[in-house]
Amino acid sequence: MGHRRVAVDRIIIEDLFLRCIVGVNPEERIKQQDVNLRIVLHADLRQAGRTDDIEDTINYKAVKVAVRELVEGSSFQLIETLAHEVARLCLGDPRVEQADIRLEKPGALRFARTVAVDISRTRVDFAEPPAT
């Protein structure tokens, strides 16, 4: 009887600096602000290790391009929402079992280098609620 291995392997995209409209204050809704992302994708990478074939892994360049498109085209009020949507996008690849997102908004608070949220999501977090 075989059982599914929980992914312990991770692909990490560190310090992805992007710009977007994010914030609740009127001045934050006018021009793009800097955000910094750390994306950790949990997946089973054993097959890629055996084959050395890009088709057997998560193409991190493609992830970066998709995340950049999402973030730079967004205009959320909360960094929590933006991080949640980045996680949803990453979990669109069926090989990704969990997405951990750290999203920083440098300069959001005076006297603080950055404000950040850290979230972890799995596909279950995006399942439709049961019909009532």
C-alpha positions, 0 to 999 in steps of 0.5 A, spaced: 500 500 500 503 506 497 502 513 501 503 519 498 509 523 501 508 530 503 513 535 500 519 537 504 522 540 498 522 547 496 523 552 491 524 559 494 524 566 490 527 571 495 527 578 494 522 579 488 522 587 488 515 589 485 511 596 484 504 596 485 498 600 488 497 598 495 494 601 501 488 604 504 490 611 504 488 616 499 495 618 497 497 610 497 492 609 491 495 615 487 502 612 485 505 605 485 509 603 491 515 598 493 513 591 495 518 585 496 516 578 496 519 571 498 515 566 495 516 558 498 513 553 494 513 546 497 513 541 492 516 534 491 522 535 487 525 528 486 523 527 479 527 533 477 533 531 481 533 524 477 531 527 470 535 534 470 528 536 466 525 543 467 518 539 465 519 535 471 519 541 476 516 548 477 519 553 472 521 559 477 522 564 471 515 562 469 512 563 477 516 570 477 513 572 470 506 570 473 507 573 480 510 580 477 504 581 472 499 579 478 502 584 483 504 590 478 497 590 475 493 589 482 490 595 486 488 592 493 487 595 499 491 590 504 497 587 503 494 581 506 489 580 500 495 581 495 499 576 499 493 571 499 492 572 491 499 571 490 499 564 494 492 562 489 496 564 483 502 559 485 497 554 487 495 554 480 500 549 479 498 542 481 505 540 483 505 546 488 502 543 495 503 549 499 505 556 498 508 560 503 508 568 502 512 573 505 510 580 503 513 586 505 511 594 504 517 598 506 516 605 508 509 603 510 510 606 517 515 611 520 521 609 524 520 602 521 524 599 515 518 595 513 511 592 515 510 585 512 505 579 512 507 572 512 502 567 510 501 559 508 496 557 504 494 550 501 489 548 495 484 547 501 484 554 503 481 556 496 476 550 495 469 553 494 465 552 501 459 547 501 453 549 498 447 550 503 
